[in-house]
Amino acid sequence: MSIILKNISKTFGDFHALKDINIEFQSGELTALLGPSGSGKTTLLRIVAGLEEADRNANADILFDSRTVTSSPVNRRQVGFVFQHYALFRHMTVFENIAFGLRVKPRDERPSKQDIKDKVNELLRLVQMETMAGRYPSQLSGGQRQRIALARALAIEPKVLLLDEPFGALDAQVRAELRRWLRKLHDTLHVTSIFVTHDQEEALEVADRIVVMNCGAIEQIGTPNEVFHRPATEFVMQFLGDVNVFHGRIESDSAIFNEVVPLTKNRENAARLLVRPHDLTIQSTPGDGPALPAKVYRVLTAGPIVKVELIDRHNRLIQVHLSHDGYNQTMVKLHEEVYLVPRESRVYANNDAWTGAYVI
Amino acid sequence: MSFRFKESSVLPGFGLSLGYTLLYLGLIVLLPLSALVFKSSELGFSGFFKTILDPRVLASFKLTFGASLIAAAVNVVFGTIVAWFLVRIRFPGKRLIDAIVDLPFALPTAVSGITLAMLYSPNGKLGIFLQSIGIKVAFTQLGITIALIFIGLPFVIRTVQPALEEMDRELEEAASSLGASRTQTLTKVILPLLLPPIITGFTLAFARAVGEYGSVIFIAGNMPMKTEITSLLIITKLEQYDYAGATAIAVAMLLVSLAMILLINLFQSWSGKHSGR
C-alpha cells in the first residue's frame, strides 16, 4: 500500500516540529526516515500511524492507497507500530502479546481459538522464537523483546509497518544482526514499511529509500546510493558519513580556502569545502590541481581501514581514510610533509552547491 | 538438613538488617500482642470461646468486617477513578485537590466522627435531605460504612497514583495501534497492570477500617446487635473492668484480620507474578 502525505505541519506550542511535509511512500518499499534528534522524524511517523494529529489545515491530507485516513483513529488504520522500548504488555506471555491484536477484533471478525493459535505459532516461527511462547517479556533479552514486538505488530496483518528507532535500545552486535534480519523479513513480506533512525549506517544498510530530515523539513529523498554519493544539500553530506570541513570565502569567481577566516567575518560570502576522508589521496608532490600541504600527525592502522590524521599550516585537523594496500603504497611517516589531493569534493556557499574553481 | 538462611550476596549488612528488623518488630509489634494473648489466656479455653461466641460479639464481628470490606471495595472503585483523574487530567487547582485527598489521614478521627455525625444526623444538613427521600444514614450500618469509606479513601488513591504515573503511555498506544478500543485497552492492559497497587490499597483501607474507632462511634449509634462495632465492644468491656474478656475479643479480631490480610497478600503475590514483576 502506498502512503501519501500532503502539506503536513505540526507545531507544539511555538516549536515547529514539521514544516509543510509532502512525501510519497511507495508500496512495498522499506523507507528510512533519517535525521538527528529533533528533526521531526518520529513526529512524522506518529502522524502516519495516527498517534499524533497533524495541524488542522485545509490542504493537509494523509492518503493510504489514495483513500484519506486523516480522520480515522489509530485503532482503525491497521498500522503495525513498533516502539523503541518495545511496549510489550508485561502481564501477558509472549503468546498472549502476539495474540492481543487478534483477540480485540470485533466479534464477527475475530478468528477462532485454533486460528489464533496457528497464526501466533506461525509468527513465532517467523521471528525465530518458537520456544518462547510461554515466557513473560521480563524473561527475554532486548533483541528478543523487539522481535516479539514486531511479531505482535504483524499479527493484525497491517497494511503499513511503522518502526520508531526499533534498534535504538540494543547493543551494537544485536543491532547489526536484527538490522540484517529486518531486511530479510521485509524481502519475504513486502509490506510497506517506514522506520525512523538517527543512525546513518543503519539507514544505508537496510532501506530501499532514505528520507533525510532536518529541523522539521525534508532535505533529500533518494536511494542509499543517491543520498550518499549525490547529497543534495550540505546537511545531507555532513550527516551521512565522516567529512572534512574547510571554512573559506568566495572571492570573485573562485572559492578561497587557503587562509583561515574568522567564522563571524564575511558571513555573506562564506563558503565551505566538504571532502570525505576516503576521497583524499596523499602525495609527496602537489600535482596540477588543488593540493593541501599538511603534516602527518597520527596514523591508526588497527581496523579495516587506515586512518591518517594530518595537520595543515592553519592548524586544521584533517582525516584521511586509506585502504591497507593504499597505505602500504604511500608509506606515510609520522611528521612527514605531504600533499592532500581531493578526488571528489563539494563546495557550498550559503547552502547552495558552488561549482567554480577553488584553492586550498 | 541444611537450611540456608542467607542468600550469598556481595552486599554487606544482611545480618545487621535482619537483626534490626526482628528486634524492631519484636519490640514494637509482637511484644504488646503477646501480652494481649497472655492476658486473654486467663479465661481458659472454654471461657475464651464463651466470650467470643457471644451473639453480641459475633454480631459486632459481622458488622465490623462486613462494613470494612464494603468500604474498602467502594474505595477501590472510586479511589482508582480519582487517582486516574489526578494523574491523567490537567486542570488548574489540581494541587489543591491532591492535598485534599490526604485530609482523612490528617484529621483526628474524633473530628471526622463528629463532623460526619452532624452532617448525616436526622437534623443535619444532608440528613434532612436524605431522610426526605427515605434514606436513613446516621445510627445505621450505612452510616458506619460511610465513615469507613471516608477514612479509607486516601489509601487506594495514594497507592494507585504512583503506579499510574509510572505507566508507560506507549502501552496504551501499542494497544490501540493493534486495534483495541478504549474500553479494551482499559480492561485488558491498564487495569491488569494496576491490579497489584489496587490490592495493596484495598488491604490498607480494609485494615484501617477494621481497627477504626473514633470516626465511627459518633455516627454509629452503638445499638447492641445492630450498630455496635467490635472496637466499641472492647472499650465497653474495659470500662466494666472485664480485662480478660476485652483481650479475648481483641485476640479473636486479631486472628481474623491476620488471616484475611495473609489471604490478600497471597492473592497479591499471585497477581504480581502474572503481571511479570
Interface residues (C-beta under 8 A of the other chain):
Chain A: A49 G50 L51 P73 V74 N75 R76 R77 Q78 V79 G80 F81 F83 H85 A87 L88 F89 R90 H91 M92 F100 G101 R103 V104 K105 Y136 P137 S138 A149 R152 A153 A155 I156
Chain B: D168 E170 L171 E173 A174 A175 S176 S177 L178 G179 A180 S181 Q184 K188 V189 P192 L193 H274 S275 G276 R277
